[in-house]
Amino acid sequence: MKIKENNESSFLRNINNFNLKIKNVWTLVFLIPLSILIIIPENFNSILTFALKALMGTIPFILFAISLVAYLKATGAESLVSKAFKGKEVRTIFIATLVGGLAPFCSCEVIPFIASMLALGVPLSAVMAFWLSSPLIDPPALLITASALGWDYAIAKTISALTIGLIGGFGIYFLAKLGMFTSPLKDQNRSSSGSCCDTKDPFNQELVLKFWNNSERTKIFRDEFITNGLFLLKWLSLAYLIEALMVQFMSAQIIGSFLSGDGLSSIVIGAFAGVPAYLNSYAAPAIVSGLIEQGLSAGGAMAFLVGGAISSIPAMTAVWSLVNRSTFIAYLTFGFGGAILCGIAFQFYVNF
């Protein structure tokens, strides 16, 4: 009996070890290209090139974000950043929304900055405002949208970005007053998995700007830089591989086949259809122009533009690794809900 129990325990341990290996993100990052090479070798080069190009375009943002966090932690200045937002949360929400509207980040490129802001203690309300508004619009995207769809769409999308940012920011602000979102980051063991979630101040708020003369602080900088860098690199690598697969196999014709029509249903479908399509603010307007010709309503087009930019599957993959479940659900709720509301408002404007 005892031998049988030991065998069962050994079997369960092996199963658990196997599950841990499968869940390892680096394993997936390796297995996905390998599977493509074996199953569809003719698409291997195009998919891998797309993913690598997207990742390399994000590397400068990752380097800037993790360097900033590492420097602030090594110098002990992170507490000053947190204090800068104390008692000024409402104003910070407005500022974060406006900055997000000017920042040229897609839903994946904004992830390193979200990680940095949360790690430094910036209120989740302000982070959410920046998080939602940034992928939607920026000056180049405004001009591209106006060129492909007209100024009505461009202006409406800009208003949508600011509106959703404010709704998300103040939504989190009021929910936090009820005791929610006290710890938005996932509680992870840095030694085992690495994350951007450690906000402990190792120097008790002592500020030393020239930290490189101190071996302990230099080690803090190096450890933070490497740990946070690997954390973001592995999740964004997975995110861009998923994006490359979707871009390769999901055409505008497939999407347009079930998006055509008028009414609320097309708006709701448009908001959710933008998620698997994943079209950034630069590529989306031209595709949406073609979908409109295939029968997509104005409200559905706006919902598609907004929903796809905010809540794409690659972005959700990276976000899931960073924040806890309640914060993740709030992000999706504000993203999808905002896309639907903006679609309804724009359809009403067009019909009026």
Legacy VTK file of the C-alpha trace (Angstrom):
# vtk DataFile Version 3.0
C-alpha trace
ASCII
DATASET POLYDATA
POINTS 352 float
0.000 0.000 0.000
2.803 2.332 0.952
4.657 1.542 -2.282
1.525 2.331 -4.266
1.110 5.670 -2.467
4.745 6.528 -3.162
4.275 5.653 -6.822
1.164 7.834 -7.010
3.018 10.732 -5.314
5.908 10.315 -7.741
3.475 10.284 -10.670
1.738 13.465 -9.466
5.083 15.183 -9.000
6.048 14.273 -12.556
2.740 15.623 -13.872
3.191 18.871 -11.955
6.759 19.238 -13.194
5.565 18.635 -16.758
2.825 21.286 -16.403
5.335 23.797 -15.065
7.590 23.198 -18.062
4.700 23.586 -20.518
3.604 26.799 -18.816
7.085 28.262 -19.128
6.837 31.216 -21.492
10.273 30.698 -22.997
9.241 27.141 -23.866
6.244 28.478 -25.772
8.375 31.109 -27.507
10.610 28.275 -28.735
7.843 25.781 -29.560
5.665 28.133 -31.616
8.292 28.865 -34.330
9.376 25.214 -34.265
5.780 24.095 -34.836
5.394 26.559 -37.689
8.609 25.283 -39.286
7.345 21.700 -39.105
3.668 22.216 -40.009
3.709 25.183 -42.402
7.350 25.765 -43.405
6.324 28.008 -46.314
5.049 30.599 -43.797
7.961 30.334 -41.381
10.076 33.199 -42.747
7.202 35.682 -43.051
5.819 34.951 -39.564
9.197 35.015 -37.837
10.276 38.157 -39.697
7.069 39.953 -38.712
7.454 38.971 -35.044
11.143 39.911 -34.893
10.537 43.237 -36.618
7.746 44.098 -34.185
9.860 43.054 -31.210
12.884 45.070 -32.368
10.646 48.092 -32.749
9.639 47.712 -29.095
13.165 47.121 -27.741
13.961 50.877 -27.383
10.834 51.363 -25.278
11.708 48.335 -23.124
15.279 49.555 -22.590
14.109 53.028 -21.624
11.448 51.722 -19.231
13.617 49.159 -17.424
16.588 51.550 -17.240
14.386 54.173 -15.625
12.992 51.725 -13.069
16.447 50.295 -12.314
17.898 53.783 -11.842
15.095 54.939 -9.565
15.365 51.806 -7.445
19.163 51.947 -7.242
19.167 55.601 -6.212
16.183 55.257 -3.866
14.323 57.891 -5.898
11.267 55.715 -6.522
9.713 57.019 -3.315
9.924 60.571 -4.714
8.014 59.487 -7.820
5.285 57.986 -5.679
5.077 61.117 -3.521
4.748 63.294 -6.624
1.318 61.769 -7.280
0.133 61.718 -3.688
-2.951 63.872 -3.148
-3.114 64.833 -6.834
-4.758 61.759 -8.288
-7.610 63.532 -10.109
-5.237 65.901 -11.868
-2.936 62.992 -12.691
-5.791 61.157 -14.446
-6.304 64.111 -16.793
-2.566 64.458 -17.435
-2.148 60.716 -18.074
-5.053 60.754 -20.540
-3.602 63.673 -22.491
-0.092 62.198 -22.490
-1.527 58.886 -23.661
-3.228 60.671 -26.552
0.131 62.043 -27.685
2.261 58.946 -27.077
2.823 56.864 -30.253
2.430 53.429 -28.644
0.375 50.451 -29.759
-1.303 48.195 -27.201
1.859 46.062 -26.853
4.423 48.871 -26.867
2.647 50.554 -23.968
3.162 47.504 -21.710
6.730 48.372 -20.569
5.575 51.829 -19.477
2.587 50.391 -17.630
4.935 48.021 -15.811
7.264 50.885 -14.904
4.493 53.179 -13.686
2.910 50.490 -11.519
6.272 49.392 -10.137
6.983 52.985 -9.114
3.712 53.338 -7.247
1.814 55.539 -9.691
-1.928 55.243 -8.885
-3.710 52.613 -10.954
-6.330 55.196 -11.957
-3.722 57.303 -13.765
-2.048 54.231 -15.227
-5.394 52.975 -16.548
-6.119 56.354 -18.161
-2.759 56.265 -19.964
-3.159 52.559 -20.698
-6.483 52.990 -22.503
-5.867 56.246 -24.362
-2.315 55.660 -25.605
-2.914 52.843 -28.158
-5.847 54.672 -29.754
-4.477 57.876 -31.170
-1.395 60.042 -31.642
-0.614 62.819 -34.155
0.560 60.492 -36.983
-2.364 58.115 -36.427
-4.738 61.095 -36.521
-3.513 62.105 -39.977
-3.521 58.523 -41.267
-7.089 58.000 -40.053
-8.203 61.278 -41.621
-6.574 60.308 -44.923
-8.186 56.846 -45.079
-11.573 57.488 -43.475
-12.072 61.243 -43.309
-11.866 63.830 -40.571
-15.130 62.748 -38.968
-13.592 59.394 -38.098
-10.259 60.930 -37.082
-11.822 63.465 -34.723
-14.288 60.907 -33.350
-11.458 58.479 -32.644
-9.489 61.202 -30.851
-12.504 62.066 -28.704
-13.000 58.341 -28.075
-9.407 57.974 -26.877
-9.741 60.830 -24.400
-13.197 59.737 -23.276
-12.237 56.108 -22.669
-9.081 57.189 -20.865
-11.079 59.398 -18.513
-13.805 56.784 -18.006
-11.229 54.135 -17.166
-9.208 56.440 -14.942
-12.125 57.769 -12.925
-13.787 54.347 -12.911
-10.726 52.899 -11.169
-10.523 55.999 -8.950
-14.041 55.550 -7.560
-13.788 51.759 -7.315
-10.530 52.156 -5.387
-12.418 54.313 -2.885
-14.530 51.215 -2.185
-11.430 49.204 -1.361
-10.779 47.592 -4.735
-7.468 47.403 -6.641
-5.250 47.849 -3.579
-2.546 45.639 -5.149
-2.931 45.659 -8.953
0.303 43.838 -9.690
0.588 40.086 -9.536
2.361 38.758 -6.478
5.258 36.943 -8.083
8.463 35.456 -6.803
11.213 37.438 -8.487
13.842 34.816 -7.871
11.893 32.213 -9.801
10.063 34.031 -12.529
11.123 37.639 -12.584
8.701 40.536 -12.768
8.301 44.267 -12.540
6.271 43.899 -9.367
8.769 44.424 -6.590
8.173 47.880 -5.169
10.179 47.475 -1.973
12.553 50.348 -1.254
15.849 48.713 -0.180
17.369 51.938 1.149
14.524 53.218 3.299
13.928 56.193 0.995
17.549 57.397 1.207
18.366 59.256 -2.020
21.796 58.772 -3.641
21.824 59.932 -7.268
25.404 58.797 -8.045
24.726 55.181 -7.120
27.532 53.687 -9.244
30.056 54.405 -6.463
28.170 52.019 -4.196
28.560 48.306 -4.960
25.262 47.361 -3.288
23.297 49.924 -5.296
25.092 48.946 -8.491
24.002 45.369 -7.885
20.415 46.556 -7.368
20.548 48.383 -10.713
21.980 45.362 -12.526
19.520 42.911 -10.974
16.523 45.143 -11.664
17.600 45.787 -15.251
18.155 42.109 -16.069
15.124 40.745 -14.205
12.621 43.264 -15.535
14.136 43.146 -19.007
13.827 39.352 -19.260
10.302 39.481 -17.858
9.102 41.946 -20.482
11.127 40.383 -23.286
9.676 36.900 -22.854
6.051 38.035 -22.679
6.311 40.481 -25.564
8.085 37.826 -27.648
5.103 35.538 -27.112
2.688 38.395 -27.796
4.288 39.292 -31.125
4.415 35.651 -32.242
0.664 35.449 -31.627
0.181 38.721 -33.497
2.213 37.445 -36.453
0.070 34.317 -36.670
-3.150 36.352 -36.639
-1.934 38.798 -39.258
-0.834 35.903 -41.464
-4.071 33.923 -41.347
-6.876 36.429 -40.686
-7.732 38.553 -43.722
-10.055 41.532 -44.000
-12.426 39.416 -46.091
-12.851 36.893 -43.270
-13.571 39.651 -40.770
-15.858 41.545 -43.121
-17.950 38.454 -43.804
-19.572 38.625 -40.377
-19.250 42.351 -39.616
-21.578 43.726 -42.256
-24.959 45.084 -41.206
-26.497 47.888 -39.189
-27.771 48.199 -35.667
-26.390 47.517 -32.218
-25.308 43.977 -33.062
-22.783 45.133 -35.662
-21.310 47.584 -33.142
-20.947 44.946 -30.441
-19.496 42.434 -32.916
-17.183 45.143 -34.251
-15.800 45.874 -30.785
-14.987 42.209 -30.130
-13.886 41.413 -33.700
-11.123 43.986 -33.389
-9.492 41.828 -30.718
-8.399 38.825 -32.822
-7.834 41.039 -35.862
-5.243 43.166 -34.004
-4.784 46.174 -36.248
-2.671 49.009 -34.878
-3.604 52.654 -35.319
-1.546 52.952 -38.506
-2.702 49.832 -40.350
-6.316 49.798 -39.172
-7.819 52.788 -41.075
-7.056 51.389 -44.540
-8.450 47.959 -43.603
-11.546 49.487 -42.019
-12.109 51.541 -45.166
-12.353 48.277 -47.091
-14.688 46.782 -44.475
-17.003 49.797 -44.778
-17.215 49.150 -48.517
-18.230 45.567 -47.666
-21.146 46.834 -45.567
-19.712 47.622 -42.132
-21.702 50.387 -40.422
-20.081 53.607 -39.195
-20.672 52.652 -35.573
-19.308 49.166 -36.151
-16.235 50.651 -37.836
-15.552 52.943 -34.879
-16.058 50.119 -32.384
-13.719 47.949 -34.456
-11.042 50.664 -34.534
-11.238 51.280 -30.789
-11.658 47.687 -29.596
-8.837 46.297 -31.709
-6.395 49.022 -30.673
-7.013 48.717 -26.936
-7.625 45.039 -26.287
-5.791 42.834 -28.754
-4.901 39.239 -27.944
-1.128 39.956 -27.957
-1.619 42.868 -25.540
-3.915 40.808 -23.310
-1.259 38.083 -23.178
1.332 40.538 -21.893
-1.091 42.291 -19.530
-2.206 38.977 -18.005
1.389 38.303 -16.974
1.661 41.654 -15.244
-1.505 42.440 -13.277
-3.902 40.468 -11.106
-7.274 39.135 -12.217
-9.440 42.040 -11.025
-7.237 44.612 -12.732
-7.186 42.539 -15.912
-10.996 42.288 -15.913
-11.286 46.043 -15.341
-8.969 46.689 -18.289
-11.100 44.495 -20.561
-14.366 45.950 -19.270
-13.338 49.536 -19.867
-11.789 48.624 -23.224
-14.732 46.710 -24.650
-17.377 48.825 -22.945
-15.736 52.010 -24.161
-15.468 50.670 -27.714
-19.183 49.826 -27.773
-20.222 53.187 -26.298
-18.050 55.076 -28.783
-19.482 53.025 -31.648
-23.049 53.800 -30.547
-22.281 57.522 -30.143
-20.632 57.717 -33.575
-23.496 55.844 -35.254
-25.934 58.288 -33.645
-23.826 61.221 -34.897
-23.759 59.842 -38.455
-27.502 59.149 -38.520
-28.330 62.520 -37.004
LINES 1 353
352 0 1 2 3 4 5 6 7 8 9 10 11 12 13 14 15 16 17 18 19 20 21 22 23 24 25 26 27 28 29 30 31 32 33 34 35 36 37 38 39 40 41 42 43 44 45 46 47 48 49 50 51 52 53 54 55 56 57 58 59 60 61 62 63 64 65 66 67 68 69 70 71 72 73 74 75 76 77 78 79 80 81 82 83 84 85 86 87 88 89 90 91 92 93 94 95 96 97 98 99 100 101 102 103 104 105 106 107 108 109 110 111 112 113 114 115 116 117 118 119 120 121 122 123 124 125 126 127 128 129 130 131 132 133 134 135 136 137 138 139 140 141 142 143 144 145 146 147 148 149 150 151 152 153 154 155 156 157 158 159 160 161 162 163 164 165 166 167 168 169 170 171 172 173 174 175 176 177 178 179 180 181 182 183 184 185 186 187 188 189 190 191 192 193 194 195 196 197 198 199 200 201 202 203 204 205 206 207 208 209 210 211 212 213 214 215 216 217 218 219 220 221 222 223 224 225 226 227 228 229 230 231 232 233 234 235 236 237 238 239 240 241 242 243 244 245 246 247 248 249 250 251 252 253 254 255 256 257 258 259 260 261 262 263 264 265 266 267 268 269 270 271 272 273 274 275 276 277 278 279 280 281 282 283 284 285 286 287 288 289 290 291 292 293 294 295 296 297 298 299 300 301 302 303 304 305 306 307 308 309 310 311 312 313 314 315 316 317 318 319 320 321 322 323 324 325 326 327 328 329 330 331 332 333 334 335 336 337 338 339 340 341 342 343 344 345 346 347 348 349 350 351
